[in-house]
């Protein structure tokens, strides 16, 4: 079945959460050691994470999770058209300049824009409106992430042509349960692939970043704390929490789940141990309450975080969320409804 046009998948004018996957099209690995040639490309993981951090600080898009694997990468993103709508015209022009500078310093970094440089955008209402939309567009983040990496890898490999597949895959996450399961699925990718034994040992994942920054001093408005560029896990309890000064390296202070970061990390640790052992094992006393809030059974949760990409295709969520999405897309049903009924079944 042909893929659905992107305009029917991503609602550009509404806040939404999306799971995006981009795969390397060539036999040579994106990262890691290529078993055919023996060449190691681990350093490219750093390229990708640094570029993603840069984009998180420039675009009106929250990064909820990511994982850089050997031949593909996962990102969980939330577009924020509401955030970019509050930026001044000058701020929109400045951020666009930092993404696509017309002048650079000797070290390759963007040169400081002049007033005339920003005026090229602010004095053109149509261009300004288009750029404002692009700054919260999932497709533009994926483009700005993929193209520099492809050019850099092609130069290193001394070749030309495609580095990535023609289109990245994009999957709407329709409710909190789907967001939580997808975040865990992404964070546990290295554990399932045998690249790491624990989340804290899974370099170049959002789990590693959150754990690394967990015990450090609170971040300032200038950021600098590991993982501070990622979206907070816990939803703000008060409006004031969300209105606190936002670090310059992320779009907003809005969280994404009704559980705390520590609860998420405990759930992730148990999930990783259970998946690695190939059996569920004993459920720690504090986890049933967390799973209740996510409306999923222990068995269903492990199924979600081990087989998320197989269970859902065009969209992910509870049965009711998938039914609403099918109606919205004028379809009779969406793939994954039966699977959703299994993993989100009512617990006795």
C-alpha positions as CSV (number, residue, x, y, z in Angstrom):
1,X,0.0,0.0,0.0
2,X,1.3,3.4,-1.0
3,X,2.3,5.8,1.8
4,X,-0.2,8.4,2.7
5,X,0.8,12.0,1.6
6,X,2.6,13.8,4.4
7,X,0.0,16.6,4.6
8,X,-2.6,14.0,5.7
9,X,-0.3,12.6,8.4
10,X,1.1,15.8,10.1
11,X,-1.3,18.5,11.2
12,X,1.0,21.5,10.8
13,X,-1.3,24.0,12.5
14,X,-2.0,21.8,15.5
15,X,0.3,20.6,18.3
16,X,1.0,16.9,17.8
17,X,3.5,14.2,18.7
18,X,5.2,12.1,15.9
19,X,7.6,9.2,15.8
20,X,10.0,9.6,12.8
21,X,12.5,7.0,11.5
22,X,15.2,7.6,8.9
23,X,17.2,4.8,7.5
24,X,20.5,4.6,5.6
25,X,20.0,3.4,2.1
26,X,23.6,2.3,1.3
27,X,25.2,-1.0,2.4
28,X,27.7,1.0,4.5
29,X,26.5,1.6,8.0
30,X,25.3,5.0,9.2
31,X,27.2,4.4,12.5
32,X,28.9,1.5,14.3
33,X,31.2,-1.1,12.6
34,X,30.2,-2.4,9.1
35,X,30.6,-6.2,9.3
36,X,31.3,-6.4,5.6
37,X,34.2,-3.9,5.4
38,X,35.3,-3.7,9.0
39,X,35.1,0.1,8.9
40,X,34.0,1.9,12.1
41,X,31.6,4.9,11.8
42,X,30.8,5.4,15.5
43,X,31.9,9.0,15.3
44,X,28.8,9.7,13.2
45,X,26.6,9.2,16.2
46,X,28.1,12.3,17.7
47,X,27.4,14.2,14.4
48,X,23.7,13.3,14.6
49,X,23.2,14.1,18.2
50,X,25.0,17.4,18.0
51,X,22.9,18.4,15.0
52,X,19.7,17.4,16.7
53,X,20.7,19.5,19.8
54,X,21.3,22.5,17.5
55,X,17.9,22.1,15.9
56,X,16.2,21.7,19.2
57,X,17.5,25.1,20.2
58,X,16.4,26.8,16.9
59,X,13.1,25.3,15.9
60,X,9.7,25.4,17.6
61,X,9.8,21.6,18.0
62,X,10.2,19.7,21.2
63,X,12.4,16.6,21.1
64,X,10.9,14.0,23.4
65,X,13.2,11.1,22.6
66,X,15.8,9.9,20.1
67,X,18.1,6.9,19.5
68,X,21.0,6.7,16.9
69,X,21.4,3.1,15.7
70,X,23.8,1.4,13.3
71,X,21.8,2.0,10.1
72,X,18.9,4.2,11.2
73,X,17.7,6.7,13.7
74,X,14.6,7.4,15.7
75,X,13.2,10.7,16.9
76,X,10.0,11.5,18.9
77,X,9.0,15.1,18.1
78,X,6.2,17.5,19.1
79,X,5.6,20.4,16.7
80,X,4.8,23.7,18.5
81,X,3.1,26.2,16.2
82,X,1.8,27.9,19.3
83,X,5.4,28.6,20.4
84,X,6.5,30.1,17.1
85,X,3.4,32.2,16.9
86,X,4.6,34.1,20.0
87,X,8.1,34.9,18.5
88,X,8.7,38.4,17.2
89,X,9.4,38.9,13.5
90,X,13.1,39.6,14.4
91,X,13.3,36.4,16.4
92,X,11.9,34.4,13.5
93,X,14.4,36.0,11.1
94,X,17.3,35.4,13.5
95,X,16.6,31.7,13.9
96,X,16.2,31.2,10.2
97,X,19.6,32.9,9.7
98,X,21.2,30.6,12.2
99,X,19.8,27.6,10.2
100,X,20.8,28.9,6.8
101,X,23.4,31.6,7.3
102,X,24.5,33.6,4.2
103,X,27.9,34.3,5.9
104,X,30.0,32.1,8.2
105,X,33.0,32.6,10.5
106,X,36.3,31.0,9.8
107,X,35.4,28.1,12.0
108,X,32.2,27.4,10.0
109,X,29.8,28.8,12.6
110,X,27.1,31.3,11.4
111,X,28.2,34.9,11.4
112,X,26.3,37.4,13.4
113,X,23.5,38.7,11.2
114,X,23.3,42.4,10.4
115,X,20.1,44.4,10.6
116,X,19.9,44.3,6.8
117,X,20.2,40.5,6.8
118,X,17.2,40.2,9.1
119,X,15.4,42.8,7.1
120,X,15.4,40.6,4.1
121,X,12.9,38.4,6.0
122,X,11.1,40.9,8.2
123,X,10.4,43.3,5.4
124,X,8.8,40.5,3.2
125,X,5.5,39.5,4.8
126,X,4.9,36.5,2.6
127,X,8.4,35.1,3.2
128,X,8.2,35.8,6.9
129,X,4.9,33.9,7.1
130,X,6.3,30.9,5.3
131,X,9.4,30.8,7.4
132,X,7.4,31.1,10.6
133,X,5.5,27.9,9.5
134,X,8.7,26.1,8.6
135,X,10.2,26.7,12.1
136,X,7.5,24.4,13.6
137,X,7.4,21.9,10.7
138,X,8.4,18.3,11.4
139,X,9.5,17.9,7.8
140,X,11.9,20.8,7.9
141,X,13.5,19.5,11.1
142,X,14.1,16.1,9.4
143,X,15.5,17.8,6.3
144,X,17.8,20.0,8.4
145,X,18.9,17.0,10.3
146,X,19.4,14.6,7.4
147,X,21.0,16.8,4.7
148,X,24.1,18.0,6.6
149,X,24.8,14.4,7.8
150,X,24.5,13.0,4.3
151,X,26.8,15.6,2.8
152,X,29.4,15.1,5.6
153,X,29.2,11.3,5.3
154,X,29.5,11.4,1.5
155,X,32.6,13.6,1.8
156,X,34.1,11.2,4.3
157,X,33.2,8.2,2.1
158,X,34.4,10.0,-1.1
159,X,31.3,9.2,-2.9
160,X,28.0,10.8,-4.0
161,X,24.4,9.8,-4.3
162,X,21.7,9.0,-1.7
163,X,22.7,8.4,1.9
164,X,19.2,8.2,3.3
165,X,16.1,6.5,2.1
166,X,13.9,8.7,-0.1
167,X,11.4,9.5,2.7
168,X,11.6,9.3,6.4
169,X,8.7,7.4,8.1
170,X,6.4,9.5,10.2
171,X,3.8,8.0,12.7
172,X,1.4,10.2,14.7
173,X,1.2,9.2,18.4
174,X,-2.4,9.9,19.3
175,X,-2.5,9.8,23.1
176,X,-0.3,9.7,26.2
177,X,-0.1,5.9,26.3
178,X,1.3,5.8,22.8
179,X,3.7,8.6,23.5
180,X,5.0,6.8,26.6
181,X,5.3,3.4,24.9
182,X,7.1,5.0,21.8
183,X,9.5,6.9,24.0
184,X,10.4,3.7,25.8
185,X,10.6,1.7,22.6
186,X,13.0,4.3,21.2
187,X,15.1,4.4,24.4
188,X,15.4,0.6,24.5
189,X,16.4,0.1,20.9
190,X,20.1,-0.5,21.8
191,X,19.1,-2.9,24.5
192,X,16.9,-4.9,22.2
193,X,19.6,-4.9,19.5
194,X,22.3,-6.2,22.0
195,X,24.3,-3.0,21.7
196,X,23.9,-2.2,25.4
197,X,22.7,-4.1,28.5
198,X,21.0,-1.2,30.3
199,X,19.5,2.2,29.4
200,X,22.3,4.0,31.3
201,X,24.7,2.2,29.0
202,X,22.9,3.2,25.8
203,X,24.9,6.0,24.4
204,X,23.3,8.4,22.0
205,X,19.7,7.9,23.3
206,X,17.5,10.2,25.2
207,X,17.5,7.8,28.1
208,X,21.3,8.1,28.4
209,X,21.0,11.9,28.3
210,X,18.3,12.1,30.9
211,X,20.2,9.7,33.3
212,X,23.5,11.6,32.8
213,X,21.8,14.9,33.7
214,X,19.7,13.6,36.5
215,X,22.0,14.2,39.5
216,X,23.6,17.4,38.2
217,X,22.9,20.9,39.5
218,X,19.7,22.6,38.1
219,X,20.2,24.1,34.7
220,X,20.3,27.8,34.1
221,X,18.4,29.7,31.4
222,X,21.6,29.1,29.3
223,X,21.2,25.3,29.5
224,X,24.4,23.2,29.6
225,X,23.0,20.3,31.6
226,X,23.1,16.9,29.8
227,X,19.7,16.2,28.4
228,X,18.4,19.8,29.1
229,X,17.7,20.2,25.4
230,X,15.1,17.4,25.5
231,X,11.5,18.0,26.5
232,X,10.9,17.5,30.2
233,X,9.2,14.2,31.0
234,X,6.6,15.3,33.6
235,X,3.8,17.6,32.5
236,X,3.9,20.9,34.4
237,X,1.7,20.8,37.5
238,X,1.0,24.5,37.3
239,X,0.9,27.0,34.5
240,X,3.7,28.9,36.2
241,X,6.0,25.8,35.9
242,X,5.6,26.0,32.1
243,X,6.1,29.7,32.0
244,X,9.5,29.6,33.7
245,X,12.4,30.8,31.7
246,X,13.0,28.3,28.9
247,X,16.6,27.1,28.4
248,X,17.9,28.5,25.1
249,X,18.6,24.9,23.8
250,X,14.9,23.8,23.7
251,X,11.6,25.1,22.4
252,X,9.5,25.0,25.6
253,X,9.2,23.7,29.2
254,X,6.1,21.6,28.4
255,X,6.4,18.0,29.6
256,X,4.8,15.0,27.9
257,X,3.7,12.4,30.4
258,X,1.7,12.3,33.6
259,X,4.6,10.5,35.4
260,X,7.8,12.0,36.7
261,X,11.2,11.5,35.0
262,X,12.3,9.2,37.9
263,X,9.2,7.1,37.5
264,X,9.8,6.9,33.7
265,X,13.4,5.9,34.2
266,X,12.4,3.2,36.8
267,X,9.8,1.8,34.3
268,X,12.4,1.9,31.6
269,X,15.0,0.1,33.7
270,X,12.5,-2.7,34.6
271,X,11.4,-3.0,30.9
272,X,15.0,-3.3,29.7
273,X,15.8,-6.0,32.2
274,X,12.6,-7.9,31.4
275,X,13.2,-7.7,27.6
276,X,16.8,-8.7,27.9
277,X,16.0,-11.7,30.1
278,X,13.3,-12.8,27.7
279,X,10.7,-13.0,30.5
280,X,8.7,-10.6,32.6
281,X,10.1,-11.3,36.1
282,X,8.9,-9.7,39.2
283,X,7.2,-6.3,38.9
284,X,8.6,-3.8,41.4
285,X,6.0,-2.5,43.9
286,X,5.9,1.0,42.5
287,X,5.4,0.1,38.8
288,X,1.7,-1.1,38.9
289,X,0.6,2.4,39.8
290,X,2.6,3.9,37.0
291,X,1.2,1.5,34.5
292,X,-2.3,2.2,35.8
293,X,-1.8,5.9,35.0
294,X,-0.7,4.9,31.5
295,X,-3.7,2.6,31.1
296,X,-1.8,-0.5,30.1
297,X,-1.1,-3.9,31.7
298,X,2.4,-5.1,32.5
299,X,2.2,-7.7,29.7
300,X,0.8,-5.1,27.3
301,X,3.6,-2.7,28.2
302,X,6.4,-5.1,27.4
303,X,4.7,-6.0,24.2
304,X,4.6,-2.3,23.3
305,X,8.2,-1.5,24.0
306,X,9.5,-4.6,22.2
307,X,7.3,-4.6,19.1
308,X,6.0,-1.0,18.8
309,X,6.9,-0.7,15.1
310,X,5.2,-4.0,14.3
311,X,2.0,-3.3,16.3
312,X,1.3,0.1,14.7
313,X,2.0,1.6,11.3
314,X,0.2,4.7,10.1
315,X,-0.6,5.9,13.7
316,X,-0.3,4.6,17.3
317,X,-2.7,4.8,20.2
318,X,-5.5,3.2,22.2
319,X,-8.4,1.6,20.3
320,X,-10.5,4.7,20.8
321,X,-7.8,7.0,19.6
322,X,-7.2,4.9,16.5
323,X,-11.0,4.9,15.8
324,X,-11.1,8.7,16.0
325,X,-8.0,9.0,13.7
326,X,-9.6,6.7,11.2
327,X,-12.7,8.8,11.1
328,X,-10.6,12.0,10.8
329,X,-8.8,10.5,7.8
330,X,-12.1,9.3,6.3
331,X,-11.1,5.7,6.6
332,X,-13.0,2.7,7.9
333,X,-10.1,1.5,10.1
334,X,-6.4,1.9,10.7
335,X,-3.8,-0.9,11.1
336,X,-3.2,-1.7,14.7
337,X,-6.7,-1.6,16.1
338,X,-6.7,-5.3,17.0
339,X,-3.2,-5.1,18.5
340,X,-4.2,-2.0,20.5
341,X,-7.2,-3.9,21.9
342,X,-4.8,-6.6,23.1
343,X,-2.1,-4.4,24.8
344,X,-4.6,-1.8,26.2
345,X,-7.1,-4.3,27.5
346,X,-8.7,-3.6,30.8
347,X,-6.9,-5.1,33.7
348,X,-8.8,-7.3,36.2
